């Protein structure tokens, strides 16, 4: 047990040193596993790149594949209030996840459910690794994701989005 605690503490210290003060880096752990967290860097993506991103995620071979997209809204311009969207592969199917962690996502979950219903889609409540989320599986996850940005939040189609991903290569080589 002491070894596990020691490894966790060392991992946190190393991660803190590696990450430094930059806000564009995130820590990722595999739940239920002991080990050093991974540092994931945030990059940018345009809404027009979403079809290629979803295609890359679909073709990935890792068991865990996801892409988190983050952006601010005019009514909540602080980075602490960013909306976080996710596209992921779950049981071999690519879908859209409305993850209920960010304050803005929690606040807007009913708005999101209504938006999905208006598109003829069902947002199914799920929970994995202690995190609740609403999942929408649809024929075109990229198009649906873009519509959340441009129609639900009324942002322009060229709005830059923050991107953190894991389990597939991006950008495409």
N, C-alpha and C positions, 0 to 999 in steps of 0.2 A: 504494500500500500504506500509506503514512504517513497518507493521508487516512482510510482505513478504520479504522486503529488510533485515530486522533484522534477520529473520530466515535464509536467504541465507548467510549473513555474518557470523553468528554463525556456520552454517554448514561448511563454508570454513575454519574457524579457527579450529574447531574440527577436520576436515579432515587433515589439515596441521599438527596438533599435533599428530594425530594418525599415519599418514604416516611417519613423520620424514624424515630423509635424504635418506631413502632406495629407490633405483630406481626400485625395483621389485614390487611396488604397484601402482595401478592406481585408479583414481576417476571415478565413473560412476554416471550419473544423468539420470533420466527419463525425456526426453524432454517434455515440455508442462506441467510439474507438479512441484509444489513447494515442496521442502523438502530437507533434508540433503543428500548429496551425499553418495554413498556406496564406501567403499574401497575394491578393488579386488586385491588379491595377485597373482603374477606370479609364476607359477610352471614350471616344465620341462616335456617334453614328447618326446618320441622317435618316429621316423617316423613309425616304426613297430606297434606302439600303435594307429595309426590313425583309423583303422577299429573299434576298441573297443570304441574310443572316438565318432566317428560318430554314432555308434549304441546307445550309451548312450544318445547323443543329440536327436536322433530320437525317443527314448522311453520316453523322458522327457515330463512332463505335463504342464510346465509353458508356457504361451503365448509367451514370449520372451526367445529364447534359441539361444546361439551362443558360438563359441569358436574361439578366435583370436590366431594365431600362428605367432611367430616372430623369425627371424633369420638374421644373418649378412652374407654378401657375401664377398669373398676374395677381390674384388675390392672396397668395402665400409665397412671396418671392424668396424667403429664406431657405437655404439648403437643408435646414432642419425640418422643413415642411414639404419636402419634395414628394411627388407621387412616384411610386415604385411599381412598375409592371414587370411581369415575368413571362417568358415563353419557355416551356420545358418539354422534355420527353418523359412520359409516364406510361409505363407498361407498353412501350413501343408506339405510343401515339403522341404526336405533338399537340400541345394545347396552350391556352392562355391562362395564366394564374394571377388572380388579384389577391396578393399576399397581405394578410391582415397584421402587419407589424408597424408600418409607418403611420404616424398619427393621421395624415391626410387620407391614406387608404382606409383606415378604420372609419373616419368621419364620412367618407364618400361611398361606403359599401352599398348603401341602399340606392344611391344614384347609379352606381355601376350595375346592380342587379336590374334596375329598370331599363338601363341602356341595353343590356344584353337581351332582355325580353323584347324590347322594341326591334331588335335585329332578328328575332325569331329563335334566339338561343337560350339555353338554360345554364345558369351559373350554379354548379353543384358545390355544396359546402363539403370541405375535406379538411383533414388534419394529418400532418406527417411530421415526425420528429418534434412534436410539441408546438408546431406552428399551424395555425388555422389559415385557410385560404379558400377562395372561390375559383373553381376550375370551369373553363368553357372549352369544349372540344368542338371545333368547327372545320369545315373544309379548307379554309384559308386563314390560318392563324396570323400571318403577316398582315393581311388586309384588315382583319378584326383589330389587331394591335394598333395599326395606323389609324383606324377609325376612332379608337378610344382617345388617341392624342388629338386628332383633328376635329372630330365631331362632338365627343363628350366634353372635352376641355377647350374646344374652339381655338386651338393653336394652329399656326400656319404649317403647311405641309413640309416646309424646310426647317422646322424647329429642330435645333440640335438636341440630341438625347445623350445622357450619360449611359455607358454600357459597361457592365461587368459580366463576364461569362466564364463557364467552365465546362469541360468535357468535349470540346470540339475546337477545330482551328478557325480562328478569325483574326485578321482578315483572310480571305481566301488566297491561297498561293497559286 
